[in-house]
Amino acid sequence: MKTEAKAAMLLAPPPADAAVAYWGTLPTHDGSRIYQWHVADWIAHAFNDGDTTVNTSITMFFTQCFGGNWLASFNATPFEAQLYGLYDRWRFTEATVASADRAGDLSYYNGYHRSAAAAFSPYTSAAGVHDQGIFGACAQETPLIQGDADRRIGWSQLGLGNTFVLAYAGKPESLDWDDLRDIHDATRNRSGVGAVFLGGAGDASSAGMVGAELRAATASRLEATIFEIGAHLRAGSFDTFGFFATDHGGLATVDVAPAVLLPGALRRVVLRNTTGQTFEFDWIALSPGDVARPQGIPAIPEPGTWALMLCGLGVVGRLGRRRLREPSATP
């Protein structure tokens, strides 16, 4: 039996020891699954900066529901907490990430997301977009930013490199389409700027985005688009990547199955089994993938008209919630 298999057996806790963790999800047009570790893994592999680090300049804005818990996946500190930390394997050394709200808290319709999208431009900084998002946020939102707030979304106006922008909305409603249109208007016909949009079924004419590179919002399309952008990034240049996620989103409650471990001298993992024995390895953990079993979270209605009014009044309630709590998969 291979050493990896033996160690995995030693380290695997009994089923009763399975831990519960929370991961953010993105909605999709076809119901496919996108967990936050998927996006982190795709970017890390596509940008190919190193075995465990991503040094590309990145700015990301998560304005969908439960955006805050995405921040931990895109900072420079992997393995932040067990057991979730075992799957947080990447160091994003040049990433700035903003969110409409704290981890586990809802963002609201016509709040942070609309003002941030209106301010999004390849010629500004992450702070410039985030500050405008705060200015337009609903009273219930607590926007966050992590990383260098002065990091620019793009350098193209200085002639230093290319800017690649990706905007995503899985099941967009009218204001989500407004977000995509704002970003389209800010990026089209700009020298050195390329923008791709994944929204709904990918129908540009019905979305009022004629001329935009609009694709269907599915897990496979998002992965392929990230790898497509990664293939154009030039090592050692000032190329930048900007990502803007809007629309519903969700928070998946998952029972974490025993981690599958493979060699990788990243950090020393110390685990103890039920008999008190201690095992120490310089190992790295892989993504749990479909071993995670999301538990269903009831959906919350999102009627646009009422949500707009309630946001303006600062009323806390179900009708004012920004996004549906949508389970990413059935239990």
N, C-alpha and C positions, 0 to 999 in steps of 0.2 A: 504494500500500500504506500502511495506517495506521501512524503512528509506533509504536504499541504492538506491532504485528506485526513491524515491522522490528527493534525493540529485542529482542524475544523471540528472533528468529533470531540476532541477534548474540550474545546472552547464552547461548544454548543450547549446552552442551558436547557433544562427540561422545559416542556411546553408550559408548565405552570409559571415559569419565570419570564414568559414573554412580556415585553414592555409595551406600553401604549405611547405613541408619539403622534405629533400633528404636522402635517405637511400641506403646503398650499398647492392648489391645482388651477389649471387654466381650462376654461370650457372649450369645446370643439364643435364644429359644425356636424360632424358625423358620430359624436359620442365616444371617440377614442380618448385614451387617457394621456394626460400630460401632468406629471408631478413636477415639483420644483427641482428635484434631483435630475430629472430628465434634461431640463433646460441647461443646468449647470454642466452636466456631462457632455451634452452636444456641443456647447460652446467650447469647453476645454479641449475636446478631441478635434473639433473643426479648426480651431485657431492654432493648435499644434505648437504652442509656445515652449512646452517642456513636459516632462513626465508628470509633474504634479503641480506646476504653476502656470498661470495665465498672465502674461505681462502686457497684453494688448490694452490700450486705453479704451475703457468701456464706461458708458453712462447708461443707467437703466432706471425706468420709472414704472412702478407697479401700482396702478390706480384701481385695479379690480378689487373685489372683496378680499379681505384678509391679506392684503399685500404685504403687511409688515413681516410676516414670518419668512418671506423670500430673502430678506436682507442677509440672514446668516449663511445662505448658500453662496453668496457672491462677495464675501470679504476675504481678507488675507489670513484668516484664522481658521484652519480646518479642525475637525474633531473637537468642536466646542463643548459638546455635552453628550453623554451616553444616554440612550443608545443611538439617538439621532446622529450624534457626532461621528459615529463610526461610518456613516455614509456621506459625510461632508468632507470629501477627500481633496478638494482643490483649493489652492491659494490664488486668489484673484488680487494681484499686487497693485494693479492700476485701475481699479473699478470704483465707481461712485454709484450708489444705489439709493433711490428715493422711493418712499411709499406714502400712500394716502392715509394710512392709519397704522396703529401698532399691531403686533402679531395677535391674532385671535379676535381683533375688533373689526367691525364693519366699516367700510367706506360708504359714502352716500351719493345718490344720483344728483347730478348737476352741482357737485361740490368741487373738490380738489381736482378731479380728473379733467373737467372742462377748462379750468383756468390753466392747468399745467399744459394741456394739449395746445391751447391757444398760444402759449408762450414758447412752445418747443421750436427750436430752430438750430440748424447746424452751426450758426454763428454766435451762439451764446453758451453760457456755462450751465452746469447742473444746478448751481445755486439760483441762477436766473430763472430757470423753469420752476424749480421747487418753491422759491419765494412767491412767485405768482400763483402757484397752486395753493399755498397757504393763504394768500390774500382772498382767494375765492372759495376756500374750504367751508363746509358746513361746520356749525358750532360743535357737533359731536365728533368730528374728525380730529385726529392728533397726528399730523404729518411728521414723517421722520426722514432723515437723510444720513447716510453712512459713507465715509470715505472723504476724499478731497472735494469739497463743495465747489471749488474754483475750477475743477476739471472741465474742459470745454467739450461740448458734444462733437465738434469738428474743427479742423484746422484749415479747411479748404480755402477760407477767405485770405489766408496768409500764403497760400501756395505751397504749403509744407507737406501735404499728403491728401489722401482721399478719405471721405466720410461715408460710412455705410450705415443706413438707418433701416430698422425693421420695426414695424408697428403691427400689433396683434389684437384682434377682437374676435373671439370664437363664436358668440351668438349675439351680435350687435343689435341694439335698438337705436332709435333715432339719435340720441345724444352720443352714443358710441360711434356712430357713423360720422357725427360732427367732429369727434376727436380725430378720426382718421383723415377726414378732409382737411382739417387744420394742418396736420402734419404734412399731408400731400402738398398743400399750397406753400408751405414753408420750405419744402425740399425740391420741388420741381424746377427744372431749368436752372439749377445752381451748378456752377462749375465744380467738378471734383466731388459731387454728392450723388450717391445712388440710394434710392429708397424702394423698399418692397413692403407690400401690405398684405396681411392675411386677415380676411374678414368674411365671416359667414360662408356663403357658397362661392364667393369670389367673383360676383357679377359686378363689374365696374360700372356698367351703364345704369343699373338700378340704384347704385350707391351714389351716383352723381360724381364719380371719380374717373371720368373719361380720360384716358391717357396714363392712368396710374398702373403700376405693376401690381395688380391685385390678384391674389390667389385664395383658394379655399382654405379655411382655417381648420386644419386637421393636424394630428400629431405627426404623421409622416411628412406632410408639407412643411411644417415648421422645422423639423429636423433637417430635411433636404435643403431648405432655404438657408439655415444657419451654416451648413457645410458649403453651400454655394458661396456665401459671403466669405467664409474662412479661406476658400481657395483663392480669393482675390486680395486678401490681406498680405502686405509685403513685410517680411521680417526686417526689423531694424528701421522701419520708416515711421512716419507720424500718422499712419492710418488709424482711424478711430471707428468704433462701433457704438451705435446708439440703439436702445431697445425701449419701446413704449408699449405696455400692456394695459388694455382697458377692457370693459365689459364685465360679465358676472364674476367668474372665479369662484373658488370655494376653499374650504378647509376640511381635509380628510382626516378622520380619526382612524389610526391604523394600529393593529397589533403587530409589532415587529417580530418576525420570525428570527431564529438564530442567524447571526451574520455569517456570510460566506467569506472566508478570509484567504487571501493570497499573499505571497511574499511581496515585500516592498519596504525598503528601509526608510520609512517616514517617521515613525514614532514608536516608542515601546508601549505595547498594549499589555496591561496587567489585568488578568481576569482570574476569578476564584470560582471553583466549582462547589457543589453542595457539601463536599466532604472537607472543605477548608484548604484544599490544595491550591497552590498559586502557579500560574503559567505566565511567562513573560516572553513576548515575541516582538521583534521589529517588523510589524506587518501593517498592511493597509487593507481596509475593508471596501468591498464593492457595493454598488447600489443594490438595495433589496429587490428592485424590480417588482414583479407581480407577486412576490411572497407577502407583500403588504396587503392587508385585507381591510379596505375602508368600510366603516360602519355608516349606514345611511343617516344623513342629516336632513330633516324635513325642509322642503323648499319654502321660501318666503316670497310672496307676490311682490312684483316690482312694477306697479302701474305708474307710467311716466308722469301723467298730469298731477296726481296726488303727491307723488314724490317731490316734484318741483315745488309745490306749494308748501309742503311740510318742511322742506329744507330751508326755505326762506323764513319760515316762522320759527325755526330752531326747535321743532317738536320732535321728541324722541318717540319712535313707535315703529311698528312693523311696516306700515305703508311707506315710511320714509327711508327704508334701508336701501343702500346703494346697489347691492348685488344679491342675487340668489345664493343661498347656501346649497350648492349642488354637489352631491357625492360624485366622485370621479369614477366610481365603479360600484357594482353591486356587492354586498357582503359575500 
